[in-house]
Structure formats: C-alpha cells, structure tokens
Amino acid sequence: MDQELSTIVTWILLLSNALVMGQEFTPRSYCTPEDSCWPTTDDFDELQSLNPSMEVITRGDGGWAEASNLVLNRRISETPGAVVYVRNSSHVQAVVKFSQDYNLNLKIISSGHEFIGRNIAPGCLLLSVAYMDEISTDLSCPEHSSGCMNVEPGGLVAAGVQSC
Ligand SMILES: *[C@@H]1O[C@H](CO)[C@@H](O)[C@H](O)[C@H]1NC(C)=O
C-alpha cells in the first residue's frame, strides 16, 4: 500500500512537473500585421505625433523597403511588421510601452550584424537605435584616470579604438 501510494505521488509530481515545464516553454504569441489586434494606422500616427523626431515606418510607407531590410546577416530573411527609428531615451520608453500596450514582439537592432538573428522576428515591432550614435569623450571623468568614452548603441567605433 505504501509503495502504491509513493508510486502515485511520484506520477503526480512527474505529471505536474511536465505541465509546468510545458507552460514555461510555450512561446508567447504576439500580434502581427495579419491579426486584428495589430495597431491601426491612427495608433501608429499617434505614436509618431507624440514623438516628432523619431520615425515610425509601416508597410506601404515611403522608406519601407529600406527600413524592412536592416538586417545585414543574409542568412536571415524575416520581415518586421513596423520599424521605429529612435533618437533618444524618451523614444525608447515610448516604443517599449507601445509594444506592451498592443502585445507586439519588440526587437532591437543597431548595426544589423547579429549572428543568430535575434534582432528580428516576423511581424515584430523593430526598434532601430542606428540614429542614437553619439560618441563623446571626457578626459577628466572620475572613473578612469585616462578618461572615459561614451558610445550610444548605434555608434560605431572602429576596431582597434580603445575605450579607456
Ligand atoms: C526626445 O525627443 C523628443 C522629441 O521627439 C523630446 O520631446 C524629448 O524631450 C527628448 N527626450 C530626451 C531625453 O532628450
């Protein structure tokens, strides 16, 4: 009897474990342009008008051909649902919030060189930091005696340049 009970308990544990693991590994499903939950043109226009100096580009807009082709890794051929070029941290916040409000798959791209394609997904909202490319130096910063260099995520620093 005791052994039967422990066998039953073992099975219950194994099954509940499998259920929990199954849930953990179910990929989340996001809204894509094919779905009715995808933001309307008005929604994208509002995002744009609240943040004048960022650029929101959706399918059919001028610039879509270029914006939808930012991935330089030619092994990857996925098309985003919309692309946003941000210019400062307020824009980044607005785009992250927008992606949460509309359940969009937010992907972030800088130079486009990501080796295994984590910077894109079909129908994603693609946030490009390519224009956040400011590079500044401060030779009297307190952190390093030889000075500091601040590179925004879109900033390209040539190979061989030392950061401190
Ligand atoms: C970012 O740019 C917007 C204009 O699009 C401006 O209103 C906002 O103050 C800027 N934010 C920062 C942190 O510079």
The ligand as a Tripos MOL2 file, in Angstrom:
@<TRIPOS>MOLECULE
LIG
   14    14     1     0     0
SMALL
NO_CHARGES

@<TRIPOS>ATOM
      1 C1         13.4770   63.1600  -27.1590 C.3       1 LIG1
      2 O1         12.9590   63.8260  -28.2790 O.3       1 LIG1
      3 C2         11.6450   64.3490  -28.0720 C.3       1 LIG1
      4 C3         11.1690   64.9260  -29.4020 C.3       1 LIG1
      5 O2         10.8360   63.8690  -30.2770 O.3       1 LIG1
      6 C4         11.6900   65.3910  -26.9630 C.3       1 LIG1
      7 O3         10.4050   65.8860  -26.7330 O.3       1 LIG1
      8 C5         12.2290   64.7310  -25.6930 C.3       1 LIG1
      9 O4         12.3570   65.7030  -24.6820 O.3       1 LIG1
     10 C6         13.5780   64.0880  -25.9580 C.3       1 LIG1
     11 N1         13.9850   63.3460  -24.7710 N.am      1 LIG1
     12 C7         15.2380   63.3700  -24.2950 C.2       1 LIG1
     13 C8         15.5150   62.5320  -23.0980 C.3       1 LIG1
     14 O5         16.1250   64.0170  -24.8110 O.2       1 LIG1
@<TRIPOS>BOND
     1     1     2 1
     2     1    10 1
     3     2     3 1
     4     3     4 1
     5     3     6 1
     6     4     5 1
     7     6     7 1
     8     6     8 1
     9     8     9 1
    10     8    10 1
    11    10    11 1
    12    11    12 1
    13    12    13 1
    14    12    14 2
@<TRIPOS>SUBSTRUCTURE
     1 LIG1         1 GROUP 0 **** ****
